[in-house]
């Protein structure tokens, strides 16, 4: 068992990042280089990682940075392409036919459409796509990022066609040993795995029902002219209706079909029901809410570049259908690239990577230019240019504007992601210590005893806060959560599901996700402001998920095949 002092030292990079970003309101481009240096020093002199492994981890982080910047570039490029083609004007005009109420627009664009994009691609793509789209529709840049980050919750566990569960949970626990135990008792790994997926879906569905309402309340309270809670609460019936329309098919898909499609199915069914309902004014309050005039917005709400619609004056108008068609194609292409095996193989064939970097086993990185959402977004851009009959100069302008936005994000991420990889790879060291994230988790578990299930989601969120990824959090911590459940004599499957749910919620405050979303609307340097607001829904998610865990274990006595074998 790791020493408490060492475990507390493992927290230092995270605490330092929080203090600098949130407490001192320091820009990420200044804070994250400091945090990186401190992390490297702790890794070298306390965890006794070799310099070679720290360097290899840094290089691995830089490879991952390029992959993330590729996604950001694709999302911004599609938005700028639509700006120059007239597509954004058509989309904005189309909303007048659904509802001019910004609360309704946020629920449809951010929550339902964003959840679909999360289900199809994951990797922070929803915020990168939804935030600039909302800015183009007339939302303040900061509000768009805050709302976009709140998408990173309920759909995330089944994002990227179920990757956090399929890859994260399967790879994070000792599948071989568990399979042997299950088969000895007449069960199977598949039954156990499907149980975890179903429990994740049901837990998310319970907590996630209120997320559209919370998203709107935070938007109205912090970005409305009157700073009113009441104006946000007045949309409660419609927001809960939208939440239910998503979570019911989402939960059914998770329980009956497995982890690949809940977020996409929930979003598709939700859009099919909610959009016609909104057109008819179903459950929408009589008061129409909007932001104040943009001239009165505080400077911190504005991005460093604006998405203006008057640049396409003189072009023939585009229909609303043609304006939305590129986003429909994006969804179709993303799903096809993840589900049609020959296409998936072909897209993965263009890959650049480095295995066992600097001779360090298991420290590898690769970039699949076509398979990553950035490649899919680029394909959609080219198709859009043809569909919207764009001139070469217009497409060139879109490329030029998009390229400029990457510089700031790139600088921040070249420190943030390598810092993350050092933490994750710190389990290989001459001091024979567990990795820093596992040390943090052990400290929490040892401190709280039997009420640990309440804190299990927070441990998962901690992993996601560090890594910016539900999948990586599950890979790091699922086995730890499994072992804690065995020690406490409670359901291992449900404990792992709490890990997955908490890790999804942690994406709302993950630093490099906030940086990536901020980059798409020119808000780099204000990451701390965003995190101070998204920490509120994160705490809601973790507290309620933890409470569900306590009730499930100690009131309902929830079980699983391994627990029954043990008894």
GIVEN-V283457 format. One record per backbone hydrogen bond with DSSP energy under -1.0 kcal/mol. NH is the residue of the N-H (numbers start at 0). CO is the residue of the C=O. E is the energy in kcal/mol with one decimal. If there is no record, write none. Layout:
NH CO E
NH CO E
This chain:
6 2 -2.3
7 3 -2.5
8 4 -2.0
9 5 -1.7
11 8 -1.2
14 10 -2.7
15 11 -3.1
16 12 -2.2
17 13 -2.4
18 14 -2.8
19 15 -2.6
20 16 -2.7
21 17 -2.5
22 17 -1.4
23 18 -2.6
25 19 -3.3
29 26 -1.6
30 26 -2.7
31 27 -2.5
34 30 -2.2
35 31 -2.6
36 32 -2.1
37 33 -2.3
38 34 -2.5
39 35 -2.5
40 36 -2.2
41 37 -2.3
42 38 -2.5
43 39 -2.4
44 40 -2.8
45 41 -2.0
46 41 -2.5
48 42 -3.1
53 49 -2.1
54 50 -2.6
55 51 -2.5
56 52 -2.6
57 53 -2.1
58 54 -2.4
59 55 -2.4
60 56 -2.3
61 57 -1.9
62 58 -1.9
63 59 -2.1
64 60 -2.1
65 61 -1.9
66 62 -1.6
67 63 -2.2
68 64 -2.8
69 65 -1.9
70 66 -1.4
71 67 -2.4
72 68 -2.8
73 69 -2.0
74 70 -2.3
75 71 -2.5
76 72 -2.7
77 73 -2.2
78 74 -1.7
79 75 -2.8
80 76 -2.6
81 77 -2.2
82 78 -1.9
83 79 -2.1
84 80 -1.7
85 81 -1.2
86 81 -1.2
87 81 -1.5
89 85 -1.7
90 86 -2.4
91 87 -2.8
92 88 -2.5
93 89 -2.0
94 90 -1.1
96 93 -1.2
98 94 -2.4
101 288 -2.5
104 100 -2.1
105 101 -2.5
106 102 -1.8
107 103 -2.3
108 104 -3.2
109 105 -1.4
110 105 -1.6
111 106 -2.3
112 107 -2.5
114 110 -2.0
115 111 -1.6
116 112 -2.1
117 113 -2.4
118 114 -2.4
119 115 -2.0
120 116 -2.7
124 121 -2.1
127 123 -1.6
128 124 -2.3
129 125 -3.7
130 126 -2.2
132 128 -1.2
133 129 -2.7
134 130 -2.1
135 131 -2.2
136 132 -1.3
137 134 -1.3
138 133 -2.5
141 300 -1.8
143 139 -2.4
144 140 -2.0
145 141 -2.4
146 142 -2.7
147 143 -2.5
148 144 -2.4
149 145 -1.2
151 148 -1.3
152 150 -2.8
155 152 -1.2
157 154 -1.1
158 155 -2.2
159 117 -2.5
160 118 -2.9
162 158 -1.4
164 161 -1.1
165 161 -3.3
166 162 -2.7
167 162 -1.7
169 164 -1.5
170 166 -2.2
171 167 -1.0
172 168 -1.2
174 172 -1.9
177 173 -2.1
178 174 -2.7
179 175 -1.7
180 176 -1.8
181 177 -2.7
182 178 -2.8
183 179 -1.7
185 182 -1.3
186 181 -3.1
191 187 -2.0
192 188 -3.2
193 189 -2.5
194 190 -1.8
195 191 -2.0
196 192 -2.3
197 193 -2.5
198 194 -2.5
199 195 -2.5
200 196 -2.2
201 197 -2.5
202 198 -2.3
203 199 -2.5
204 200 -2.3
205 201 -2.1
206 202 -2.2
207 203 -3.9
210 207 -1.4
213 209 -2.7
214 210 -2.8
215 211 -2.0
216 212 -2.8
217 213 -2.5
218 214 -1.9
219 215 -2.9
220 216 -2.9
221 217 -2.2
222 218 -1.9
223 219 -1.6
232 228 -2.4
233 229 -1.7
234 231 -1.3
235 232 -2.1
238 234 -2.7
239 235 -2.8
240 236 -2.1
241 237 -2.6
242 238 -2.3
243 239 -2.8
244 240 -2.4
245 241 -1.1
246 242 -2.9
247 243 -2.2
249 245 -1.7
250 246 -2.9
251 247 -2.2
252 248 -2.4
253 249 -2.0
254 250 -2.3
255 251 -2.8
256 252 -2.4
257 252 -1.1
264 260 -2.9
265 261 -2.8
266 262 -2.0
267 263 -2.6
268 264 -2.6
269 265 -2.3
270 266 -3.0
271 267 -2.3
272 268 -1.5
273 269 -3.4
274 270 -1.7
276 272 -1.6
277 273 -2.9
278 274 -2.2
279 275 -1.5
280 277 -1.4
281 276 -2.6
283 280 -1.3
295 292 -2.1
296 293 -1.3
300 297 -1.7
301 298 -1.2
303 521 -2.4
311 308 -1.1
312 309 -1.4
314 311 -2.0
322 318 -2.2
323 319 -2.2
324 320 -1.7
327 323 -1.8
328 324 -3.0
329 325 -2.3
330 326 -2.1
331 327 -2.5
332 328 -3.4
333 329 -2.6
334 330 -2.3
335 331 -2.7
336 332 -2.5
337 333 -1.1
338 334 -1.4
339 335 -2.4
343 339 -2.7
344 340 -2.7
345 341 -2.2
346 342 -2.5
347 343 -1.9
350 348 -1.3
351 366 -2.5
353 364 -2.8
356 362 -3.2
358 355 -2.2
359 356 -2.4
362 359 -1.8
363 361 -1.0
364 353 -1.6
366 351 -3.1
371 367 -2.6
374 371 -1.3
375 371 -1.6
376 372 -2.9
377 373 -2.0
378 374 -2.0
379 375 -2.2
380 376 -2.2
381 377 -2.1
382 378 -2.1
383 379 -2.8
384 380 -2.3
385 381 -1.3
386 382 -2.8
387 383 -3.0
389 384 -2.6
394 390 -1.9
395 391 -2.4
396 392 -2.1
397 393 -1.8
398 394 -2.2
399 395 -2.5
400 396 -2.5
401 397 -1.9
402 398 -2.2
403 399 -1.5
405 402 -1.1
409 405 -2.8
410 406 -1.8
411 407 -1.7
412 408 -2.6
413 409 -1.8
414 411 -1.4
415 411 -2.0
416 412 -1.9
418 414 -1.5
419 415 -1.8
420 416 -2.3
421 417 -2.1
422 418 -1.9
423 419 -2.4
424 420 -2.5
425 422 -1.0
427 424 -1.3
429 47 -2.0
438 434 -2.3
439 435 -2.2
440 436 -2.1
441 437 -2.7
442 438 -2.0
443 439 -1.9
444 440 -2.6
445 441 -2.8
446 442 -1.2
447 443 -1.1
448 444 -1.5
450 447 -1.3
451 448 -1.9
453 450 -1.6
454 451 -2.0
455 451 -1.2
458 454 -1.8
459 455 -1.9
460 456 -2.5
461 457 -2.3
462 458 -1.9
463 459 -1.8
464 460 -2.9
465 461 -2.1
466 462 -2.6
467 463 -3.5
472 468 -1.9
473 469 -2.4
474 470 -2.3
475 471 -2.4
476 472 -2.6
477 473 -2.2
480 476 -2.6
481 477 -2.4
482 478 -2.3
483 479 -2.2
484 480 -2.1
485 481 -2.0
486 482 -2.2
487 483 -2.2
489 484 -2.3
494 490 -1.5
495 491 -2.3
496 492 -1.9
497 493 -2.1
498 494 -1.8
499 495 -2.1
500 496 -2.3
501 497 -2.6
502 498 -2.4
503 499 -1.5
504 500 -2.0
505 501 -2.0
506 503 -1.2
507 504 -1.9
508 505 -1.3
513 509 -2.1
514 510 -2.5
515 511 -1.9
516 512 -2.5
517 513 -2.7
518 514 -2.1
520 517 -1.2
522 517 -2.7
525 522 -1.6
529 525 -1.4
530 526 -2.4
531 527 -2.2
533 529 -2.6
534 530 -1.7
537 533 -1.5
538 534 -2.4
539 535 -2.1
540 536 -2.4
541 537 -2.4
542 538 -2.7
543 539 -2.2
544 540 -2.0
545 541 -2.5
546 542 -2.2
547 543 -2.1
548 544 -2.1
549 545 -2.2
550 546 -2.3
551 547 -2.8
552 548 -2.4
553 549 -2.7
554 550 -1.8
555 550 -2.8
557 551 -3.0
563 559 -2.2
564 560 -2.0
565 561 -2.1
566 562 -1.6
